[in-house]
Amino acid sequence: QVQLVEYGGGLVQAGGSLRLSCAASGISINTMGWYRQAPGKQRELVAITSGGSTNYAEAVKGRFTISRDNAKNTVYLQMNSLKPEDTAIYYCYGYKLGSVYWGHGTQVTVSS
């Protein structure tokens, strides 16, 4: 059974930093990333990494960094210079061979 488990959400003041991590078990996933969903909004891509390449949403470029540890099958999201508009539930995402996997989500709240 494939599971994605996120860690690291919480409450932080604007300008602060948080680091999210997501560990995959049950399968080695090549494409992993992060999406987020704010109240009343659609889920949106934050950052994704696949085969050594990375892509970021324009809103987070220069502030967020995605990385992974292949040996641990874990992906990280370092979030710096956080803004109140970054407040959302952050979901870990995995894709392999036509199957999509989601974590349960972790809340990130940025206070002004």
C-alpha positions in Angstrom: 0.0 0.0 0.0 1.4 3.4 -1.0 1.4 6.1 1.6 2.6 9.7 1.5 3.0 11.2 5.0 3.7 14.9 5.5 5.4 16.6 8.4 6.3 20.2 9.3 3.3 22.4 9.0 2.4 25.0 11.6 1.9 28.6 12.5 4.5 31.2 11.6 4.7 34.9 11.3 5.1 36.7 8.0 8.7 36.7 6.9 9.4 33.4 8.7 10.3 30.0 7.4 9.0 26.4 7.6 10.2 23.2 6.2 7.8 20.5 5.0 8.8 16.9 4.4 6.9 14.0 2.8 8.0 10.4 3.1 6.7 7.9 0.6 6.3 4.3 1.5 5.3 1.3 -0.4 6.8 2.4 -3.7 9.7 4.4 -5.1 8.2 7.5 -6.8 10.1 9.4 -9.4 7.8 12.5 -9.6 7.0 14.1 -6.3 5.9 17.6 -5.4 3.7 19.8 -3.4 0.2 21.3 -4.0 -1.7 23.7 -1.7 -5.3 24.6 -1.2 -6.5 27.7 0.5 -10.0 28.1 1.8 -12.5 28.7 -1.0 -9.8 28.2 -3.7 -8.8 25.3 -6.0 -5.8 23.1 -5.2 -2.8 24.5 -7.0 0.7 23.4 -7.8 3.4 24.8 -5.6 6.5 22.9 -6.7 7.4 19.6 -8.3 10.5 17.6 -9.0 11.0 14.8 -11.5 14.2 13.2 -12.8 16.3 16.0 -11.4 14.3 18.8 -12.8 12.2 21.2 -10.7 9.3 23.6 -11.4 7.7 26.2 -9.2 4.6 28.3 -9.2 5.3 31.9 -10.0 4.0 32.9 -6.6 6.7 31.0 -4.8 9.7 31.3 -7.0 12.7 32.7 -5.2 11.2 31.9 -1.8 10.5 28.1 -1.8 12.9 25.4 -2.6 12.0 21.8 -3.3 14.5 19.0 -2.8 14.5 15.2 -2.3 16.4 12.5 -0.8 16.1 9.5 -3.1 17.6 7.1 -0.6 14.8 8.0 1.9 12.1 8.4 -0.8 11.4 11.8 0.8 10.7 15.2 -0.7 11.2 18.5 1.1 9.8 22.0 0.7 11.8 24.8 2.3 9.6 27.8 2.6 11.2 31.2 3.3 9.9 34.7 3.4 6.4 33.4 4.0 3.5 35.6 3.4 -0.1 35.5 4.7 -1.3 34.5 1.2 0.8 31.3 1.6 -1.7 30.1 4.2 -3.2 26.8 3.0 -3.3 23.1 3.4 -0.2 21.7 1.7 -0.5 18.3 0.1 2.3 16.0 -0.9 1.9 14.6 -4.4 3.4 11.6 -6.1 3.1 10.2 -9.6 4.3 7.0 -11.2 3.2 4.9 -14.1 -0.2 6.6 -14.5 -1.1 6.6 -10.8 -1.4 9.6 -8.6 -0.8 9.6 -4.9 -1.7 12.2 -2.3 -0.8 12.8 1.3 -3.3 13.7 3.9 -2.2 17.4 4.0 -0.6 19.6 6.5 -1.8 23.1 7.5 0.5 26.1 7.1 -0.8 29.3 8.6 1.1 32.6 8.1 0.1 35.4 10.4 0.5 39.1 9.4 
